[in-house]
Amino acid sequence: MKDLNKFELARIVGARALQLSLGAPPLIKATKKMSFIDVALIELEKGVIPLIILN
């Protein structure tokens, strides 16, 4: 994945966190202490986030 600037990172993590808050299943092993943003960040780091990033 390409390097993301802070605005792209915020947009992608925010979109995935919104999906999770609306009931989408997490794609990593999440604990109850983790926020939706924490889950989205880890998904992005592991490359399993289900979003397509175009240049």
C-alpha positions, 0 to 999 in steps of 0.5 A: 500500500502506498504511504498515506498522508494524515488526511487520507489516513483519517478518511479511511480509518473514519469510514471503516470505523463508521462501518464497524459502528453500524454493525460490520464484523471486524476482520481481526480478533478484537477485544471489548476494550478496543474502540472502533477506531482502534480496530480500523487502524489495526485492520489498515496496518494488517492490510485486511481493510475492505476498502479500495484506495485509488490514486 
